[in-house]
Amino acid sequence: MPKLTIVIPAKNEEKHLPKLLENISRQTFKDFEIIVADAASGDRTREVALAYGAKVVEGGMPGPGRNRGAEHAEGDTILFLDADVALFSEEFLDVCLDEMEERQLNIATCRVKPVSRKPIDLALHEAYNAYAIATEKIRPHAPGFCIFVKKDTHRDIDGFDEEVVFAEDHDYVQRAAKKGFQFGVLRSRPIGVSVRRLDKDGRLNVALKYVYSEFHMLAKGTFKNGMPFSYEMGGDENEEEVY
C-alpha cells in the first residue's frame, strides 16, 4: 500500500501532463501511486497517463474528478494536483509531507509561484500567498491544484461538494476546518503555477473574479446556482515556460 496517492483531474492535457509526470518521477519520495481522473479527453491524455504508470479513471469537472480519483486512492494521504502545475524541487513531496506531519495537519496547501518571469505575475502570486497565510487559521483558502489531505479527513467531510460549481476548493478546506481538522499553508516548498489562464482571460479580470468570489462566499455562501463566470477545463493555451 503506498503512503501517498496523487490525484490529477485532467481534460485534453497531453501537452502539460507529461511535464508534471516527469516532475513526479524525479521526486526523492517514491512511495506513491498516481491516479488521473480523465474528463472525456479528445486527445492522448489517457495514453500519456498510462505510459507513465498512472491509473486512469473516469473524471469530470475538477471537483467531481477529484472525488472520482479519491474513491480509488490506496494511500493514507491524498495530494490533489492539476495537470499544468510544476514541482520545482525534487524534494517537494518529501519536505511537504514532513512538514505536514511535524505540524500535525490533516489538510494543507502550499505557497504558489508562477511559471513566469513577469513581475506582475510574481506580485499577484505573492499577494495571494500573503493573504492565504494571514487567513489560514481564520478562513482557510487552498487552490484545488495543490491540496494535501489525509484520506480519512477527505471521507469525513464527504469529499468535494459536487453541487458547488465555483471555488469548490476553498469550500472544501473551510468545511474541513469547521469540523475541527487542522489546516495549514506549508512553507517548505512552493508549487509552480501555470499562467495560461491569466494569459487567456487577462490578469485584471482573473483578479477581479477572485475578489468577487471571496465577497460572495462571505455574504451569500457557496456558488450552487450555476457557474458565475465562463470556465473551460483543460485546454492547450500558449504560455511562457521557464522550467
C-alpha positions as CSV (number, residue, x, y, z in Angstrom):
1,M,0.0,0.0,0.0
2,P,1.5,3.4,-1.0
3,K,1.8,6.2,1.6
4,L,0.6,8.8,-0.9
5,T,-2.0,8.9,-3.7
6,I,-1.6,11.7,-6.3
7,V,-4.9,12.5,-7.9
8,I,-4.9,14.6,-11.1
9,P,-8.2,15.7,-12.8
10,A,-7.5,16.3,-16.5
11,K,-9.1,17.1,-19.8
12,N,-7.1,17.4,-23.0
13,E,-3.8,17.7,-21.2
14,E,-1.5,15.7,-23.4
15,K,0.9,18.7,-23.6
16,H,1.2,19.5,-19.9
17,L,0.6,16.2,-18.2
18,P,3.9,14.6,-19.3
19,K,5.9,17.5,-17.8
20,L,4.1,17.0,-14.4
21,L,4.6,13.3,-14.5
22,E,8.3,13.8,-15.3
23,N,8.5,16.1,-12.3
24,I,6.8,13.5,-10.1
25,S,9.1,10.7,-11.4
26,R,12.2,12.6,-10.3
27,Q,11.0,13.1,-6.7
28,T,13.1,11.8,-3.9
29,F,10.0,10.5,-2.3
30,K,8.9,7.3,-4.1
31,D,6.1,5.7,-2.1
32,F,3.2,7.0,-4.2
33,E,0.6,6.0,-6.8
34,I,-0.9,8.3,-9.5
35,I,-4.5,8.4,-10.5
36,V,-5.6,10.5,-13.4
37,A,-9.3,11.3,-13.5
38,D,-9.9,11.9,-17.2
39,A,-12.9,14.1,-18.2
40,A,-13.5,12.5,-21.6
41,S,-10.4,13.9,-23.2
42,G,-10.3,14.1,-27.0
43,D,-6.5,13.9,-27.2
44,R,-3.9,11.5,-25.9
45,T,-4.3,12.4,-22.2
46,R,-5.2,8.8,-21.2
47,E,-2.4,7.3,-23.3
48,V,0.1,9.6,-21.7
49,A,-1.1,8.8,-18.2
50,L,-0.9,5.1,-18.8
51,A,2.5,5.3,-20.3
52,Y,3.8,6.8,-17.1
53,G,2.2,4.0,-15.0
54,A,-0.8,6.0,-13.7
55,K,-4.2,4.5,-13.1
56,V,-6.9,6.2,-15.2
57,V,-10.5,6.6,-14.0
58,E,-13.5,8.4,-15.3
59,G,-13.4,12.1,-14.3
60,G,-15.5,15.2,-14.8
61,M,-15.3,18.8,-13.7
62,P,-12.5,19.4,-11.2
63,G,-14.4,18.8,-8.0
64,P,-16.2,15.6,-9.2
65,G,-12.9,14.5,-10.9
66,R,-11.0,14.8,-7.7
67,N,-13.7,12.8,-5.9
68,R,-13.6,10.0,-8.5
69,G,-9.9,9.8,-8.2
70,A,-10.0,9.7,-4.4
71,E,-12.5,6.9,-4.5
72,H,-9.7,4.7,-5.8
73,A,-6.9,6.0,-3.5
74,E,-5.0,3.5,-1.6
75,G,-2.6,6.0,0.2
76,D,-3.2,7.3,3.7
77,T,-2.6,10.8,2.3
78,I,-4.0,12.2,-1.0
79,L,-2.4,15.0,-3.0
80,F,-4.7,16.8,-5.5
81,L,-2.7,18.4,-8.3
82,D,-3.7,19.9,-11.7
83,A,-2.1,18.7,-14.8
84,D,-0.3,22.1,-15.5
85,V,1.5,22.6,-12.2
86,A,5.2,22.2,-11.8
87,L,7.2,20.7,-8.9
88,F,10.3,22.9,-9.0
89,S,12.1,20.9,-6.3
90,E,12.9,17.2,-6.5
91,E,12.3,17.2,-2.7
92,F,8.9,18.7,-3.0
93,L,7.0,15.7,-1.8
94,D,9.5,14.7,0.9
95,V,9.6,18.1,2.6
96,C,5.9,18.9,2.3
97,L,4.9,15.6,3.8
98,D,7.4,16.0,6.5
99,E,6.1,19.5,7.4
100,M,2.6,18.3,7.3
101,E,3.4,15.6,9.9
102,E,5.5,17.9,12.0
103,R,2.7,20.4,12.2
104,Q,0.1,17.7,12.7
105,L,-2.0,18.9,9.8
106,N,-4.9,17.0,8.4
107,I,-5.2,19.1,5.3
108,A,-2.8,21.6,3.7
109,T,-1.8,23.6,0.7
110,C,1.5,25.2,-0.5
111,R,2.7,28.7,-1.3
112,V,2.3,29.4,-5.0
113,K,5.0,30.5,-7.5
114,P,4.1,31.4,-11.1
115,V,5.7,29.6,-14.1
116,S,6.6,33.1,-15.4
117,R,9.2,35.8,-15.1
118,K,6.8,38.7,-15.4
119,P,6.9,41.0,-12.4
120,I,3.1,41.3,-12.4
121,D,2.7,37.6,-12.1
122,L,5.2,37.3,-9.3
123,A,3.5,40.2,-7.5
124,L,0.0,38.7,-7.9
125,H,1.1,35.3,-6.6
126,E,3.0,36.8,-3.6
127,A,-0.1,38.9,-2.7
128,Y,-2.2,35.7,-2.7
129,N,0.5,33.9,-0.6
130,A,0.3,36.7,2.0
131,Y,-3.5,36.6,2.1
132,A,-3.6,32.8,2.4
133,I,-1.1,32.7,5.2
134,A,-2.7,35.6,7.1
135,T,-6.1,33.9,7.0
136,E,-5.1,30.2,7.4
137,K,-6.4,29.9,10.9
138,I,-9.4,32.2,10.4
139,R,-10.8,31.3,7.0
140,P,-8.7,28.8,5.1
141,H,-8.0,29.1,1.4
142,A,-6.5,26.4,-0.8
143,P,-6.3,26.2,-4.6
144,G,-7.5,22.9,-6.0
145,F,-4.3,22.5,-7.9
146,C,-2.4,21.7,-4.7
147,I,-4.2,20.2,-1.7
148,F,-2.7,17.6,0.6
149,V,-5.3,15.8,2.7
150,K,-5.5,12.7,4.9
151,K,-7.8,10.2,3.3
152,D,-9.9,9.8,6.4
153,T,-10.4,13.6,6.5
154,H,-11.5,13.6,2.9
155,R,-14.0,10.9,3.7
156,D,-15.2,12.6,6.9
157,I,-16.2,15.7,5.0
158,D,-17.7,13.8,2.1
159,G,-15.1,15.0,-0.3
160,F,-15.7,18.0,-2.6
161,D,-19.3,19.2,-2.6
162,E,-20.3,18.5,-6.2
163,E,-23.1,21.0,-6.1
164,V,-20.6,23.8,-5.7
165,V,-19.6,25.0,-9.2
166,F,-17.0,27.6,-8.4
167,A,-14.4,27.9,-5.6
168,E,-15.2,24.4,-4.5
169,D,-11.6,24.1,-3.3
170,H,-12.0,26.9,-0.8
171,D,-15.3,25.4,0.3
172,Y,-13.6,22.1,0.8
173,V,-10.9,23.3,3.2
174,Q,-13.3,25.6,5.0
175,R,-15.7,22.7,5.7
176,A,-12.7,20.6,7.0
177,A,-11.7,23.4,9.3
178,K,-15.2,23.8,10.6
179,K,-15.2,20.1,11.5
180,G,-12.1,20.6,13.6
181,F,-9.5,19.3,11.2
182,Q,-6.1,21.1,11.3
183,F,-5.3,23.2,8.1
184,G,-2.2,25.0,7.2
185,V,-0.3,26.6,4.4
186,L,3.0,24.7,4.0
187,R,6.1,26.9,4.0
188,S,8.6,24.2,2.8
189,R,8.4,24.5,-1.0
190,P,6.1,26.4,-3.4
191,I,4.0,24.8,-6.1
192,G,4.7,26.0,-9.6
193,V,1.5,27.5,-11.2
194,S,0.8,27.9,-14.9
195,V,-0.2,31.4,-16.0
196,R,-2.1,30.2,-19.1
197,R,-5.5,31.2,-17.6
198,L,-4.1,34.7,-16.8
199,D,-2.9,34.9,-20.4
200,K,-6.2,33.8,-21.8
201,D,-8.6,35.7,-19.5
202,G,-6.5,38.7,-18.6
203,R,-4.8,39.4,-15.2
204,L,-7.2,42.1,-14.1
205,N,-10.2,40.0,-15.0
206,V,-8.9,37.0,-13.1
207,A,-8.0,39.1,-10.0
208,L,-11.5,40.7,-10.0
209,K,-13.2,37.3,-10.3
210,Y,-11.4,36.0,-7.2
211,V,-12.1,39.2,-5.2
212,Y,-15.8,38.9,-6.2
213,S,-16.0,35.3,-5.3
214,E,-14.4,35.9,-1.9
215,F,-17.0,38.6,-1.1
216,H,-19.8,36.4,-2.5
217,M,-18.9,33.5,-0.3
218,L,-18.6,35.7,2.8
219,A,-22.0,37.4,2.1
220,K,-24.1,34.7,0.4
221,G,-22.2,31.4,0.8
222,T,-21.1,29.0,-1.9
223,F,-21.8,29.1,-5.6
224,K,-24.5,26.4,-6.2
225,N,-26.8,28.2,-8.7
226,G,-24.7,28.0,-11.9
227,M,-21.2,29.0,-12.8
228,P,-20.8,32.7,-12.2
229,F,-18.1,33.1,-14.9
230,S,-17.3,31.3,-18.1
231,Y,-15.0,28.4,-17.4
232,E,-13.3,25.8,-19.7
233,M,-11.5,22.9,-18.1
234,G,-8.1,22.0,-19.5
235,G,-7.1,23.3,-22.9
236,D,-3.8,24.0,-24.7
237,E,-3.2,27.7,-24.5
238,N,0.3,29.0,-25.1
239,E,2.3,30.2,-22.1
240,E,5.7,31.3,-21.1
241,E,7.5,28.3,-19.7
242,V,10.6,28.6,-17.6
243,Y,11.1,25.1,-16.1
